[in-house]
Amino acid sequence: MMTVEVDISGIEAGLRRLAAKEKKVQRAGLKKAAEAIADRLRENTPYYDGKRDGKWKAQRQFEKETGSNNGDFAHLRDDIKISNMNQFGEVFVGFGKETYWRVHFTEMGTIKQKPQAFIQRTEEEMRRKVMTIMVKEFKRGLGL
């Protein structure tokens, strides 16, 4: 009877290296795609640069509750944030603490303002481009 021994320690080490590299590649691909989305969202976000002072009741109430008073509040397009990759491999692109609470007024509209749907439009415009960016980054990172 003949016995054959197979040493798989090299394969295991290679798989560990590939798994570590894969996380790094995933993070880089997601970051690049998120930056592209943030840039497009910044372009699509409505911006008012008129002479109105911008101080209104809701802003004053928000400043009172949070204890922040920066005088003039930030525009939506100036407060776009990208999160780090979480444990589920997700990255979020959205608005920061100063502006998140008022995005829905512009996105969905109010009694006196038509909905502008800039977030929805950005998502539709970037869907294919994001996949292209991620595939390109994954291939480059894994050496394919």
Contacts in CASP RR format, 6 or more apart in sequence:
PFRMAT RR
TARGET T0000
AUTHOR 0000-0000-0000
METHOD contacts of the structure
MODEL  1
MMTVEVDISGIEAGLRRLAAKEKKVQRAGLKKAAEAIADRLRENTPYYDG
KRDGKWKAQRQFEKETGSNNGDFAHLRDDIKISNMNQFGEVFVGFGKETY
WRVHFTEMGTIKQKPQAFIQRTEEEMRRKVMTIMVKEFKRGLGL
21 141 0 8 1.000
21 142 0 8 1.000
22 142 0 8 1.000
25 137 0 8 1.000
25 138 0 8 1.000
25 141 0 8 1.000
25 142 0 8 1.000
26 85 0 8 1.000
26 89 0 8 1.000
26 138 0 8 1.000
27 85 0 8 1.000
28 137 0 8 1.000
28 141 0 8 1.000
29 133 0 8 1.000
29 134 0 8 1.000
29 137 0 8 1.000
29 138 0 8 1.000
30 85 0 8 1.000
30 89 0 8 1.000
30 90 0 8 1.000
30 91 0 8 1.000
30 134 0 8 1.000
31 82 0 8 1.000
31 85 0 8 1.000
31 91 0 8 1.000
32 133 0 8 1.000
32 134 0 8 1.000
32 137 0 8 1.000
33 91 0 8 1.000
33 130 0 8 1.000
33 133 0 8 1.000
33 134 0 8 1.000
33 137 0 8 1.000
34 82 0 8 1.000
34 91 0 8 1.000
34 93 0 8 1.000
35 82 0 8 1.000
36 126 0 8 1.000
36 129 0 8 1.000
36 130 0 8 1.000
36 133 0 8 1.000
37 93 0 8 1.000
37 122 0 8 1.000
37 126 0 8 1.000
37 130 0 8 1.000
38 80 0 8 1.000
38 82 0 8 1.000
38 93 0 8 1.000
38 94 0 8 1.000
40 122 0 8 1.000
40 125 0 8 1.000
40 126 0 8 1.000
41 77 0 8 1.000
41 80 0 8 1.000
41 93 0 8 1.000
41 94 0 8 1.000
41 118 0 8 1.000
41 119 0 8 1.000
41 122 0 8 1.000
42 77 0 8 1.000
42 80 0 8 1.000
44 118 0 8 1.000
44 119 0 8 1.000
44 121 0 8 1.000
44 122 0 8 1.000
44 125 0 8 1.000
45 75 0 8 1.000
45 76 0 8 1.000
45 77 0 8 1.000
45 80 0 8 1.000
45 118 0 8 1.000
46 76 0 8 1.000
46 106 0 8 1.000
46 116 0 8 1.000
46 118 0 8 1.000
47 75 0 8 1.000
47 76 0 8 1.000
47 77 0 8 1.000
48 75 0 8 1.000
53 72 0 8 1.000
54 72 0 8 1.000
54 73 0 8 1.000
55 71 0 8 1.000
55 72 0 8 1.000
55 73 0 8 1.000
58 102 0 8 1.000
59 73 0 8 1.000
62 101 0 8 1.000
63 69 0 8 1.000
63 70 0 8 1.000
68 98 0 8 1.000
70 98 0 8 1.000
73 98 0 8 1.000
73 99 0 8 1.000
74 98 0 8 1.000
74 99 0 8 1.000
75 99 0 8 1.000
76 95 0 8 1.000
76 99 0 8 1.000
76 102 0 8 1.000
76 103 0 8 1.000
76 106 0 8 1.000
79 95 0 8 1.000
79 96 0 8 1.000
79 98 0 8 1.000
79 99 0 8 1.000
80 93 0 8 1.000
80 94 0 8 1.000
80 95 0 8 1.000
80 96 0 8 1.000
81 93 0 8 1.000
81 94 0 8 1.000
81 95 0 8 1.000
81 96 0 8 1.000
82 91 0 8 1.000
82 92 0 8 1.000
82 93 0 8 1.000
82 94 0 8 1.000
83 91 0 8 1.000
83 92 0 8 1.000
83 93 0 8 1.000
84 91 0 8 1.000
85 91 0 8 1.000
94 100 0 8 1.000
95 103 0 8 1.000
103 119 0 8 1.000
105 113 0 8 1.000
106 113 0 8 1.000
106 116 0 8 1.000
106 118 0 8 1.000
107 115 0 8 1.000
107 116 0 8 1.000
107 117 0 8 1.000
107 118 0 8 1.000
107 119 0 8 1.000
107 120 0 8 1.000
108 115 0 8 1.000
108 117 0 8 1.000
109 115 0 8 1.000
109 116 0 8 1.000
138 144 0 8 1.000
END
